[in-house]
Structure formats: C-alpha cells, structure tokens
Amino acid sequence: MEINFSELKKAVSLSEKISGKHMTLPVLSCFLFVVKKNNTIIKATNLDLGIEVTVPVRSDSETVFAVPASILSSFLSQVVEYDGTVKIESISNNIQITTKNSKGVIKTVPHEDFPNIPNLDGDQKTSIPPDLLVKGLKSVWYSASVSSIKPELSSVYLYTNGDKLVFVSTDSFRLAEKKVQLPGNLKINDILLPLKNVADVVRTLEAIGENITITVGKNLISFEVDGKLRLVSRIIDGVFPDYKQIIPKTYIAEAVVLKHDFFNALKVSNIFSDKFNQVHFSIDPKTKVFEIETRNNDIGENKTTVDAKIDGEKMEINFNYKYIIDCFQSIDSDSVSLQLGGPNRPMVIKPVSGDQSFLYLAMPMNR
C-alpha cells in the first residue's frame, strides 16, 4: 500500500501512547493495521482506552497485520519529513517500509489476539466542539484522586445542567468545578471519566479541529470524527459524591488579591514549608493585613504580606500549599477572591472578574 508520510506519522503519533504493555498479551504493545483498498485503520488499545485512526491509502489488496508501536514510531520519527508517500509491503512475517531516502524492515506480531474496540452505535449521541471538552477537563483534572481505592474520586465527573456542561473532580481535600457553555440545548448523561484516561483524551482532542460526536453507552464513551478518528474509553460505574452540599453558602471573611501577587507569595513561602506543604494564613480586616507564614525546623521560616482588600472577621487558618497553587492554571482573572467560612471550614477560591464559570474549594489543615 501507499500512504502519505505526514498522514501516517500523525496517526502513529496520536495512537502510540495508547498502546499498552502487557506481558501475557504482547499484541497490546502493537498497532493493528487493517488495510483496505481506499483506506487503512490504525488501531491501538491498552484495554482501558482504544483508538482508531483512518487514513486514505492506495492498495491493491486487503490485509491485516500488527507491528510493534514503539519500533514503528521511532523509525518514522527519524525519517526526514517530506510531502511524499510511504510504501508499506507485507512480506512473510515482516513489513517493509520504504520512504524517500530510507527503507526499514520490521517484524510483525500475530494479530489474532488483538482486542476488539467496541462500537457504540445506537446509544446516546451528542455533537460538541472538542475545545470545550479540553477546556473543561484541563480546568479540573488535577483535583482528582490519584488513588484507585475509590474509583469515583479517581475520575472527572461530567454532567449537563441546563445549557452548561459541568466538569467536577475531587480527592476529598480539594474540589474543582468548571462550567462550559454548550452550543444549543445538548444533553449528556452523567459520566465518570477515569483520571488515568483523561490525559490521553485531552491530547487526542487537542489535535482535532472539527466537531466531535460523543456517544455514551454502558460503561463506555466514544469521541468520534466521522470517517477519521474514534476514541473509546471505559467510564466508571459509580456515583459521584453530592459535592454541592459541601460548598459553603456563606462566609465570614473574604480577601481579594491579585493572582500574580498571591501566586508569587505562595511560591516564596513554600521554600520554608514543612513536609506537609503547610502554609498559615493570617487575615485581619482591622489592620488590612493578609500574611502568609511558613516554618520548617530544619530550614527556617518566612512571612510574606500580600496586598489585599479584606472584609469580615479576623481569621487564622492553615492550608496545603499545593492544593491552593494548582488552581491558578484554571483562573483567567487578574484578581481572585478567597472566601473563608471559619477555622474548620473550606476556603472557596473564585475569579473576581471575567469568566465566572470556575470554582475551587480547599479544605484547611490542622496545625
């Protein structure tokens, strides 16, 4: 078969990270090529996530073969890029790849055990711009739990609320919520997307410039560009916690700070923080002082004052530095509001102006 070099390289790049390593099923570390006369489907899967990329080809015959993903990807990455075609021939138990200035022979792997990537036709379908999904997932994924003990916490929760698609994640110490405006009155069933699949979903969707079709089935979700790409992920069968009940309705103190100043103060303070990344906030409306303090018996201590507009009661409270600084990547506003409900209550962080669709909650630490 003959295939455009750039198209092949792009398909391999999209699929490589999804190929898995499996001691008892070596074919999982391979790409499966399903060659037809007008197109070739390149497949990869790790059993939890599967991808199919369709590229146009010219072929005199139809065949199927599996080739180690890392070998093919490494070979193509070293070939000088050009606009021409690549010739791929299946010879015995090998494939021969001929480019403009190079020729390689790669041993194939028996393909019969390559798992089927399920087709979700007939289930719920919704068309949506991929950038909305990418923005929502990136805004919250860092708050999901990295432990798989509670699968519903090691996931990003998606649901629709009116004309908004809502993304939520929590590890029980902090929580992030992002609302994205949907085009039209679209409806998506509640979904728990596993955290370990989110990075690959984002990476794949970022490479797509046109609307995708989301199909939700039993324990599976697919993202598809008709005739070009299909990405299928497992979804978690569980119930996300009723997180709205832990978001404070009122607060007793608020500090409004410039994001840049607050971010830099936290970075300086963290140099002197203890092994728990603990920072101590002192907020005094009377003196208009917002002070961040850290202390490490082996290193030293630091106090940094941040310019702030302060209202409410005097407060002293501790937080994990990392749990606060993570959320800045999701806030576009120049200023942020820190709303405090009391010594043992969570702090809510919101943008002050511009996009108000993001909310972040951090639980305090005991000193």
Secondary structure as GFF3:
##gff-version 3
##sequence-region A 1 367
A	DSSP	beta_strand	2	4	.	.	.	ID=ss1
A	DSSP	alpha_helix	5	16	.	.	.	ID=ss2
A	DSSP	three_ten_helix	26	29	.	.	.	ID=ss3
A	DSSP	beta_strand	30	35	.	.	.	ID=ss4
A	DSSP	beta_strand	39	45	.	.	.	ID=ss5
A	DSSP	beta_strand	49	58	.	.	.	ID=ss6
A	DSSP	beta_strand	63	68	.	.	.	ID=ss7
A	DSSP	alpha_helix	69	78	.	.	.	ID=ss8
A	DSSP	beta_strand	85	91	.	.	.	ID=ss9
A	DSSP	beta_strand	94	98	.	.	.	ID=ss10
A	DSSP	beta_strand	103	107	.	.	.	ID=ss11
A	DSSP	beta_strand	124	128	.	.	.	ID=ss12
A	DSSP	alpha_helix	130	140	.	.	.	ID=ss13
A	DSSP	three_ten_helix	141	143	.	.	.	ID=ss14
A	DSSP	beta_strand	155	161	.	.	.	ID=ss15
A	DSSP	beta_strand	164	170	.	.	.	ID=ss16
A	DSSP	beta_strand	174	181	.	.	.	ID=ss17
A	DSSP	beta_strand	191	194	.	.	.	ID=ss18
A	DSSP	alpha_helix	195	206	.	.	.	ID=ss19
A	DSSP	beta_strand	212	217	.	.	.	ID=ss20
A	DSSP	beta_strand	220	225	.	.	.	ID=ss21
A	DSSP	beta_strand	229	234	.	.	.	ID=ss22
A	DSSP	three_ten_helix	243	246	.	.	.	ID=ss23
A	DSSP	beta_strand	253	258	.	.	.	ID=ss24
A	DSSP	alpha_helix	259	270	.	.	.	ID=ss25
A	DSSP	beta_strand	278	284	.	.	.	ID=ss26
A	DSSP	beta_strand	289	296	.	.	.	ID=ss27
A	DSSP	beta_strand	300	306	.	.	.	ID=ss28
A	DSSP	beta_strand	308	312	.	.	.	ID=ss29
A	DSSP	beta_strand	315	320	.	.	.	ID=ss30
A	DSSP	alpha_helix	321	325	.	.	.	ID=ss31
A	DSSP	three_ten_helix	326	330	.	.	.	ID=ss32
A	DSSP	beta_strand	335	340	.	.	.	ID=ss33
A	DSSP	beta_strand	347	351	.	.	.	ID=ss34
A	DSSP	beta_strand	358	362	.	.	.	ID=ss35
###
